[in-house]
Each structure stands twice: as structure tokens, then as C-alpha cells.
Amino acid sequence: MLLAAGMLCAATGHSQDLVLRVNRATGALQLTGASSTVVSLAGYTVDSKYGTLDLGNPFPGIRGVDADWKLAGVPDASAISEYNFNPSPGAFNAVDSGVTYDLGNLYDPAGAFLNEGFAFDVEVDDLVLTYADLNFTSPSIGVVEYFGDGDTNNIGITVNLATGTAFIENESPFDQVLVGYNIVAGSAGILNTNAGSFNGLRDEAGGSAFQPPSTLTGDALSELDPTVDQNAAGISITAGQSYDLGMIGDSGGNLQDLAANLSFSFLFAGAGEQERSGFVKYLGVLASGPGDFNADGVVDAADYTLWRDNDGAADESAINGNGDGGGITNADYDLWKSNYGTDYGAGTVGTTSTTPEPAAAGLMAFAVSAVAGCMRSRAFGVK
């Protein structure tokens, strides 16, 4: 969209003087100056590549507070534009960092997600600000500044390291239908091998068709709905919804081994869908420190046993690097003794998220023995 009578044509350059502030959380758009430098503003246009401007909400613009301003053309989801139509030579609005115009709550990030193809873990920044000075002789591209916590397309799992349980959740603003997922460990044998305590989606309403692999190896956990009729396959997971997967960690091992050591991928229902990578979050990450040789967060007798069994080792890998440096020696015993009883407590939540692109074909080559012969040819790269 151009300003009236062609006053604002293709922008000739970038400027740091005028800023469009975009609040992802509320959708509010504001025009303001970047500094004390005054912009002699005579007109502006905000363009949206993906149609993220929601004109279902009021658009007061500058004309809402200044009668010399009016719309330039009909605003729509792709562009809004205003200009100062005062016929007096040099009519303009002086804008610096002390002046702010509220344009309205017009930004709709969901529109960007839909048009971008539902890219995961990506904030789509598609707005462009173009403006003209008082003479309409030097149209420029301004700065677009996003802030606030808005919706991000994300589906993934949150793992409780204190209990070994996990739940799958949809953090995106859209309802979806899942037909499969896969959790892969970076270390062998740290995942649950007991299907009885790994409840998965098959225990949820609408998820009875999901099947785990016939054998759980401890290296991966997965489920797939092999229903051939795609209209009947999968389980609905609405925006903000979560499902309890039960125990995913090896109850006989150190659950802290799961931390920053898992990847997650999933498959939507629908012809041509590819496997996608999701996020993994961790709750209850234990802190560790000197003398806590088994890194369970507490310096106790178990740490002495680990030191005793590895005394004389050339490095500290066996005691998780929680000695005094170098090899495992009597000095590490003294360190353990001086810290005996210390509880390092719980740490912060950790998060991992892989690149928001479809995962490599074959990663979810799971449940082959369980669903061979009825798996859809499109699914997970498994034939």
C-alpha cells in the first residue's frame, strides 16, 4: 500500500530514527522516536508479508489524536497507512523518543505462523515500517522492535528429573492432531524399559490406537497410531493441552542422566506430513558441587563409596569432576569429608530445542515390529 497520491514510493534507505514497537503479547503497535533526534513525520506505512494485521480490532492511528491525519487507502491485513493532509507547506508531526502514538492492538502473530507454514520454535518477524519526512522527498525504512512474550509454535515434552515422569504439551496457539512421537536418549539405557509404567498416549481418551514398540530397549520411547484411515487416526491436542506419558526414565538408574540428554520428535496427522523436531524441558535439575561424587545433589556415604572404588584413577570422570582437580587421590577424600552433609539443592529448569525443521527421515523408525504391515507409507520414513 502506498501513501495517498503516491507521496510515499519505494523507500530509498534505512533509518534508525523512527521505531514501530510491536508487543507480541497484546498485539499493540506504537510509533515513537528512537532517540532525541526529531523525525518530521508526514506519513507512514506498515506492511505485513504474512497478513498479520488484524483490522477486527480498532485502528485509531495518529488520526485518532490529530485531525490533520487520515487514512491513505483502505487498511487491510497486509498494510495500514496514514498521512498528514494539512495543505500548509511543511505540515508534519515532530516525533522523538518522548512522543508515542498508539496505533491499536493490530498485530496477530498467529497469522504469521499459518502463512509461514507452522514453523516451530520460531517468532515470525514480518512487519516493515516505511515513512516520509515533511517534504515527502526521502522515504525511509524505520526500525521494527518486537517485545513481550507471545505465542511460539512448540510441541514437546517436559521431564521431571526427580520422578522420571514426563508429559507432552502443545505450547502453540493452534489445535493439532498427533499420530506419533519419539523420545531418543543420547546415552544408552537411561529410558524406561517397562511398558507398564510408560503409559503414553494409549492410556488417554482418544489415544487407544497408539502402540509402543514390542520391546523397550532403554534407548528410545515411542508410540504410533497405525490407523490407515487418516481421518480417524491420531489424538487431538489442543492449544495449551498436555498429556501425561508416565514414567520415561529408568527407575533403577540415576534420573539426572536424563538432563540435557534427550531429543523429541513427532508427526502430525495428514497426507504428506513429515516428522518434526520439538522441545525438551527439564524440571528438578539437581545442582552439584565439591564432594558430591555421584552428582545426586547431596554429599553422603554413597560419595565415599564411589571415591574408594576409584581411588588412584588418573582423572575425575568417575566422580563427575567434583574433586579437587587432576586424578582421584586422598585429597578428594578430604574434600568429601569437609563437605559431608552438604545438600546442593535443586537447580533451574533446563530446556533444549532442536532446529525447527522436519527431522531426518528414519529417525522415528520405531514400532516397526508392532505395526509392520499397517503403518502408513508416509509415516516417519519407515517402509
C-alpha positions as CSV (number, residue, x, y, z in Angstrom):
1,M,0.0,0.0,0.0
2,L,1.3,3.5,-0.9
3,L,0.5,6.8,0.8
4,A,-2.1,8.9,-0.9
5,A,-1.3,10.4,-4.3
6,G,1.9,8.4,-4.5
7,M,3.5,10.5,-1.8
8,L,5.4,7.6,-0.4
9,C,7.0,5.4,-3.0
10,A,9.7,2.8,-2.7
11,A,11.9,3.5,0.3
12,T,15.4,4.7,-0.5
13,G,17.2,3.7,2.6
14,H,17.2,2.6,6.2
15,S,16.8,5.0,9.2
16,Q,17.2,4.4,12.9
17,D,15.1,7.5,13.8
18,L,11.6,6.2,13.7
19,V,10.5,3.0,15.6
20,L,7.5,0.7,15.3
21,R,7.2,-1.1,18.7
22,V,5.3,-4.4,18.5
23,N,4.0,-6.1,21.6
24,R,3.8,-9.8,20.9
25,A,1.7,-10.5,24.0
26,T,-1.0,-7.8,23.4
27,G,-0.7,-7.1,19.7
28,A,-0.2,-3.4,20.4
29,L,1.6,-1.3,17.8
30,Q,3.2,2.0,18.7
31,L,5.1,4.6,16.7
32,T,7.9,6.5,18.5
33,G,11.3,8.1,18.0
34,A,14.4,6.1,18.6
35,S,16.2,9.0,20.4
36,S,16.1,12.7,21.0
37,T,16.6,13.2,17.2
38,V,13.3,14.6,15.8
39,V,11.6,13.0,12.9
40,S,9.5,15.4,10.9
41,L,6.8,12.8,10.2
42,A,4.4,13.4,7.3
43,G,3.2,9.8,6.6
44,Y,3.9,6.2,7.3
45,T,3.0,2.7,6.1
46,V,3.2,-0.6,8.0
47,D,3.4,-3.6,5.6
48,S,2.9,-7.2,6.6
49,K,4.2,-10.0,4.4
50,Y,2.1,-12.7,6.0
51,G,-1.1,-10.7,6.7
52,T,-0.6,-10.3,10.4
53,L,-2.5,-7.1,10.8
54,D,-5.9,-7.7,12.5
55,L,-8.3,-5.0,11.4
56,G,-11.0,-6.7,13.5
57,N,-9.5,-4.5,16.3
58,P,-9.8,-0.7,16.4
59,F,-7.2,1.2,14.4
60,P,-7.2,4.7,15.8
61,G,-3.8,5.6,14.5
62,I,-2.4,9.1,14.6
63,R,-5.7,10.5,13.2
64,G,-7.3,9.5,16.5
65,V,-5.4,12.3,18.2
66,D,-4.6,14.6,15.3
67,A,-7.3,15.8,12.9
68,D,-4.8,16.7,10.3
69,W,-4.2,12.9,9.6
70,K,-6.3,10.5,7.6
71,L,-6.1,7.0,6.1
72,A,-4.2,6.5,2.9
73,G,-6.3,3.9,1.2
74,V,-8.3,1.1,2.8
75,P,-6.4,-0.7,5.6
76,D,-6.2,-4.5,5.4
77,A,-4.3,-7.4,6.9
78,S,-1.3,-6.6,4.6
79,A,-0.9,-2.9,5.2
80,I,-2.0,0.2,7.1
81,S,-1.1,3.7,6.1
82,E,-1.8,7.2,7.3
83,Y,-0.6,10.7,6.2
84,N,-0.9,14.3,7.2
85,F,-3.2,16.0,4.7
86,N,-2.8,19.6,6.0
87,P,-2.2,21.7,2.9
88,S,0.1,24.1,4.8
89,P,3.6,23.8,3.4
90,G,5.8,21.8,5.8
91,A,3.0,20.4,7.8
92,F,4.3,17.5,9.9
93,N,4.4,15.9,13.3
94,A,7.7,16.2,15.3
95,V,8.4,12.7,16.7
96,D,11.2,11.8,19.0
97,S,11.6,9.3,21.9
98,G,9.4,11.4,24.1
99,V,6.4,11.1,21.6
100,T,4.4,7.9,21.2
101,Y,1.4,7.2,19.0
102,D,-0.8,4.2,19.8
103,L,-1.9,2.6,16.6
104,G,-4.1,-0.1,18.2
105,N,-3.8,-3.8,19.0
106,L,-3.4,-4.8,15.4
107,Y,-0.6,-7.4,15.4
108,D,-1.7,-11.1,15.0
109,P,1.3,-13.5,15.3
110,A,-1.0,-16.5,14.6
111,G,-1.4,-15.1,11.1
112,A,2.3,-15.3,10.6
113,F,2.5,-18.8,11.8
114,L,-0.2,-20.0,9.5
115,N,1.3,-18.3,6.4
116,E,4.8,-19.3,7.3
117,G,3.8,-23.0,7.3
118,F,3.6,-23.5,11.1
119,A,7.4,-23.3,11.6
120,F,8.2,-24.5,15.1
121,D,10.1,-22.6,17.8
122,V,10.2,-19.5,15.5
123,E,8.9,-16.0,16.1
124,V,8.0,-14.7,12.7
125,D,9.0,-11.0,12.3
126,D,7.3,-9.8,9.1
127,L,6.3,-6.2,9.7
128,V,8.1,-3.4,7.7
129,L,7.8,0.3,8.6
130,T,8.2,2.9,5.9
131,Y,7.8,6.6,6.5
132,A,8.2,10.0,4.8
133,D,9.5,13.3,6.1
134,L,7.8,16.7,5.8
135,N,8.8,17.1,2.1
136,F,7.9,13.5,1.1
137,T,11.3,13.5,-0.6
138,S,13.2,10.9,1.3
139,P,11.1,7.9,2.2
140,S,12.9,5.6,4.6
141,I,12.6,2.3,6.3
142,G,12.3,2.5,10.0
143,V,13.1,0.1,12.8
144,V,10.6,-2.6,13.9
145,E,11.2,-3.6,17.6
146,Y,9.4,-6.7,19.0
147,F,9.0,-7.2,22.7
148,G,6.8,-9.1,25.1
149,D,6.2,-12.9,25.4
150,G,3.9,-14.0,22.7
151,D,2.9,-17.4,21.4
152,T,5.6,-19.6,19.8
153,N,4.9,-22.7,17.8
154,N,6.1,-25.5,20.0
155,I,5.1,-29.1,20.8
156,G,7.4,-31.1,23.1
157,I,7.9,-32.8,26.4
158,T,8.7,-31.7,30.0
159,V,10.6,-34.2,32.0
160,N,10.6,-34.3,35.8
161,L,14.1,-35.4,36.8
162,A,13.0,-36.0,40.4
163,T,10.4,-38.6,39.4
164,G,11.4,-39.7,35.9
165,T,7.9,-38.8,34.6
166,A,7.1,-36.7,31.6
167,F,4.2,-35.0,29.8
168,I,3.7,-34.0,26.2
169,E,2.4,-30.5,25.7
170,N,1.2,-28.2,23.0
171,E,2.5,-24.7,23.6
172,S,1.5,-23.4,20.2
173,P,-1.7,-21.3,19.6
174,F,-3.2,-24.0,17.4
175,D,-5.1,-27.2,17.9
176,Q,-3.3,-30.2,16.3
177,V,-3.7,-34.0,15.8
178,L,-0.7,-36.2,16.6
179,V,-0.2,-39.6,15.2
180,G,3.2,-40.4,16.6
181,Y,6.2,-39.3,18.6
182,N,9.7,-40.4,19.5
183,I,11.9,-39.8,22.5
184,V,15.6,-40.6,21.9
185,A,18.3,-40.8,24.6
186,G,21.8,-39.6,24.0
187,S,23.2,-42.2,26.3
188,A,22.3,-45.9,26.2
189,G,19.9,-47.5,28.7
190,I,18.6,-44.4,30.6
191,L,15.0,-44.7,29.5
192,N,12.2,-46.9,30.8
193,T,12.1,-50.5,29.7
194,N,8.8,-51.3,31.4
195,A,5.7,-50.7,29.2
196,G,3.5,-51.0,32.2
197,S,4.8,-47.7,33.8
198,F,5.3,-46.0,30.4
199,N,1.6,-45.1,30.0
200,G,2.0,-43.0,26.9
201,L,-0.9,-41.6,24.8
202,R,-2.6,-45.0,24.6
203,D,-4.0,-44.5,28.1
204,E,-5.6,-41.2,27.2
205,A,-9.1,-40.8,25.9
206,G,-8.9,-40.9,22.1
207,G,-5.5,-42.5,22.1
208,S,-6.3,-46.2,22.5
209,A,-5.0,-47.0,19.0
210,F,-1.4,-45.8,19.8
211,Q,1.1,-48.6,20.0
212,P,4.6,-48.7,21.6
213,P,7.4,-50.8,20.2
214,S,7.1,-54.5,21.1
215,T,10.4,-54.2,23.1
216,L,11.6,-51.2,25.0
217,T,15.4,-51.0,24.8
218,G,16.1,-48.2,27.2
219,D,17.5,-46.1,24.3
220,A,14.2,-44.7,22.9
221,L,10.5,-44.5,23.7
222,S,7.8,-44.0,21.1
223,E,4.2,-44.5,20.1
224,L,2.5,-44.6,16.8
225,D,-1.2,-44.7,15.7
226,P,-1.1,-47.1,12.7
227,T,-4.7,-46.4,11.7
228,V,-4.9,-46.4,7.9
229,D,-7.8,-44.0,7.7
230,Q,-6.2,-40.7,8.2
231,N,-9.4,-39.0,9.1
232,A,-9.7,-41.4,12.1
233,A,-6.0,-41.5,13.1
234,G,-4.3,-39.7,16.0
235,I,-5.2,-37.9,19.1
236,S,-6.3,-34.3,19.3
237,I,-4.0,-32.0,21.4
238,T,-5.5,-28.5,21.6
239,A,-3.6,-25.3,22.2
240,G,-2.2,-25.4,25.8
241,Q,-3.2,-29.0,26.4
242,S,-0.9,-31.7,27.8
243,Y,-0.9,-35.5,28.3
244,D,0.8,-37.5,31.0
245,L,3.2,-40.0,29.4
246,G,4.0,-41.7,32.8
247,M,7.5,-42.9,33.6
248,I,10.0,-42.4,30.9
249,G,13.2,-42.7,32.9
250,D,14.9,-45.9,34.1
251,S,13.7,-46.2,37.7
252,G,16.8,-48.3,38.5
253,G,19.2,-45.7,37.2
254,N,20.2,-42.1,38.0
255,L,17.3,-40.0,36.7
256,Q,19.7,-37.0,36.5
257,D,21.3,-38.7,33.5
258,L,18.2,-37.6,31.5
259,A,19.1,-33.9,31.8
260,A,20.1,-32.3,28.5
261,N,20.3,-35.8,27.1
262,L,17.0,-36.3,25.3
263,S,15.6,-35.3,21.9
264,F,11.9,-35.3,20.9
265,S,10.2,-35.5,17.5
266,F,6.6,-36.0,16.4
267,L,4.3,-36.5,13.5
268,F,1.0,-34.7,12.7
269,A,-1.9,-36.4,11.0
270,G,-2.3,-35.6,7.3
271,A,-1.0,-36.8,4.0
272,G,2.5,-35.7,3.2
273,E,3.3,-34.7,6.8
274,Q,6.9,-35.1,7.8
275,E,8.5,-35.8,11.2
276,R,9.2,-32.6,13.1
277,S,11.6,-31.8,16.0
278,G,10.1,-30.5,19.2
279,F,11.4,-29.2,22.5
280,V,12.5,-30.9,25.7
281,K,12.3,-29.1,29.1
282,Y,13.6,-30.4,32.4
283,L,12.3,-29.9,35.9
284,G,14.2,-30.6,39.1
285,V,17.8,-30.3,37.7
286,L,20.0,-31.1,40.7
287,A,22.9,-28.8,41.4
288,S,26.2,-30.5,42.3
289,G,29.5,-29.5,43.8
290,P,32.7,-30.5,45.6
291,G,32.5,-33.9,47.4
292,D,29.2,-34.8,45.6
293,F,31.0,-37.5,43.6
294,N,27.9,-39.2,42.3
295,A,26.3,-35.9,41.4
296,D,23.0,-36.6,43.1
297,G,22.9,-33.2,44.9
298,V,23.9,-34.5,48.4
299,V,27.3,-35.3,49.9
300,D,26.8,-38.5,51.8
301,A,28.2,-42.0,52.3
302,A,27.5,-43.0,48.7
303,D,30.0,-40.5,47.6
304,Y,32.7,-42.1,49.8
305,T,32.0,-45.4,48.3
306,L,32.5,-44.0,44.8
307,W,35.7,-42.4,45.8
308,R,37.0,-45.6,47.5
309,D,36.2,-47.7,44.4
310,N,38.0,-45.3,42.1
311,D,40.9,-44.1,44.3
312,G,44.0,-43.8,42.1
313,A,42.2,-43.1,38.8
314,A,44.1,-40.7,36.5
315,D,41.2,-38.4,36.0
316,E,38.0,-37.4,37.8
317,S,35.4,-38.6,35.3
318,A,34.4,-41.4,37.7
319,I,33.5,-38.8,40.4
320,N,31.8,-36.4,37.9
321,G,34.6,-33.8,38.2
322,N,33.6,-33.0,41.8
323,G,37.0,-33.5,43.3
324,D,39.9,-31.1,43.7
325,G,41.1,-31.5,40.1
326,G,43.5,-33.9,38.5
327,G,43.3,-37.6,39.4
328,I,41.4,-39.2,42.3
329,T,43.5,-39.0,45.4
330,N,43.4,-38.7,49.2
331,A,42.9,-35.0,48.7
332,D,39.5,-35.8,47.2
333,Y,38.7,-37.8,50.3
334,D,39.5,-34.8,52.5
335,L,37.2,-32.7,50.2
336,W,34.4,-35.2,50.7
337,K,34.9,-35.2,54.4
338,S,34.9,-31.4,54.7
339,N,31.7,-31.2,52.7
340,Y,29.9,-34.2,54.2
341,G,26.1,-33.5,54.7
342,T,26.0,-30.6,52.1
343,D,22.8,-30.5,50.2
344,Y,23.3,-28.6,46.9
345,G,19.5,-28.5,46.3
346,A,17.6,-28.2,43.1
347,G,18.8,-26.2,40.2
348,T,16.9,-24.4,37.5
349,V,14.8,-25.6,34.6
350,G,16.8,-26.5,31.6
351,T,15.5,-26.5,28.0
352,T,16.7,-27.9,24.7
353,S,15.1,-27.3,21.4
354,T,16.3,-28.6,18.0
355,T,16.2,-26.7,14.8
356,P,12.6,-26.1,13.7
357,E,12.7,-28.1,10.6
358,P,11.3,-31.6,9.7
359,A,13.6,-34.2,11.3
360,A,15.6,-36.5,9.2
361,A,13.7,-39.4,7.6
362,G,14.0,-42.6,9.5
363,L,14.6,-41.1,13.0
364,M,11.3,-42.4,14.1
365,A,11.9,-45.9,12.7
366,F,10.2,-47.2,15.8
367,A,7.4,-49.6,16.4
368,V,8.3,-51.5,13.3
369,S,7.7,-54.9,14.8
370,A,4.5,-53.7,16.4
371,V,2.9,-52.1,13.4
372,A,4.6,-53.7,10.4
373,G,2.1,-54.2,7.7
374,C,-0.3,-51.5,8.7
375,M,2.0,-48.4,9.0
376,R,1.1,-45.8,6.5
377,S,3.7,-45.4,3.9
378,R,4.0,-41.6,4.6
379,A,4.9,-42.1,8.3
380,F,8.4,-41.5,9.7
381,G,10.3,-42.6,6.7
382,V,9.7,-46.3,7.6
383,K,8.6,-48.6,4.9
